[in-house]
Amino acid sequence: MLVNRTPHELHVWETLQTVVQVWRREVGRDLWAEARLSDAEFSVLAHLYLEGVDGVRPSEYARAIGPHLTSARKWFSQAVTPAQLDARGDALDTLADHLALFADGCTVVATGRDQGRSMV
């Protein structure tokens, strides 16, 4: 039973779920087409590289990050205005802080506001 949820809350939550699912699919397709990496392979490679783990060659990371960022721009940042992007960034920072406090096993790796965060 849905208790104490406004229609607006439900709409926003359902829209978020749908948009995230489509983003993951489309970015995954782009990443596979351009770098022959699955979403999971890219995620592991990016985390290892950002954490400075030995054995991750910069060339491997570069092969993956270019297509990933191009896809992120195509499916995300080009669709919104700079003000909308700032507002979403602020909301996501707040959500990341909340997850770090309350989600079991979630660690937020802050790399600076201008550089983003990673959740592991």
N, C-alpha and C positions, 0 to 999 in steps of 0.2 A: 504494500500500500504506500502511496506517495503522501507523506505527511509533511505539512508545513513547507511545501514547495510552491512558489508562485509560478504562474504560467510563463512568466519571463525567465525565471531561473531554469525551468525545464527546457524552454526553447533554446536558450544559450548553451546549456549542457549538451543537448541533442545535436545542435549545430556544430559545436566543438568536436564531438565524437565523429561526426560525419566528415568534417573538414580534415581532421587529423588522419583519418583512415585513407582518404583520397590522396592527401599529401604524401603519406608514406608509400602508397602504391606508385604514384607517379614519379616521385624522387627515386624510388627503387628501380623503376623501369629505366629512367634516365641514367642512373649510375651503372646499371647492367649494360646498357647499350654503349656507353662511352668508355667504361673502365673494366667491364666484365667482373664486377664485384657485386655480391649480394649486399643488402642492407646490413645484415649481421656482420659480414666480413668488413664492410666499411666502418661500422661502429667499433669493432674491436681494434682495427688498424688505427683509427683516429684516437681512441683512448690510450693505446700503447704509445703512440707518437707523442701525444700531448703530455703524458706522464714521464716521457724521457726514457722509456724502457729500451735497453740495448737490443739490437737486432732488427729494429725497424728502420729500414733505409729511407732517407728523405725522398728518394726517387719513387718508392712505393706509395708514400703518402701523397706526393705531388701528383702522381697518376690518378689518385682517387679524389683529392680535394678540389681540383679544378672542375670536374664534372658535377660534383656535389654542390659546390657554390653556385655554379651556373644554373643548376636545377632549382636551388633554393631561391635564387633571384627570380627565375621564371614563374615559379608556383607561389611565391610568397611576397617578396618585397616589391615587385613590379605591380602587384595588384592593389596596393594601398598607398595613400599619400604619406609624406614624411611625418606629418602630425599623427596619423593613424599608427604608423610604425612605432613612433615614440610611445604612444599610449599602450600599445600591445607589449612593448618592451617593459614598461613600468608594471603592467599587470602580470607579466610572466616572471619578473623579478620577485614580486610579492608571492606568487604561487610557488616559486622555487624555494623561497625562504620558508614557506609554510610546509612544503614537503620535507625539507631538511629537518624541521622540528618534529613532525608527526608521522612520517611514513617509515615503516619498518625497513631497515636496510638501505635507505636512500641517503646517499651522501652527495651534497652539492659541491662540486669543485668549481669555485669561483675563479675566473681568470681575468676579472676586471670587467666593469660595466661596458666598456667599449669593445671588449673582445668576446664577451659571452660567458656562458657557464656550461658545465657538463654535469650530468647526473649519472652516478654509477651506483 
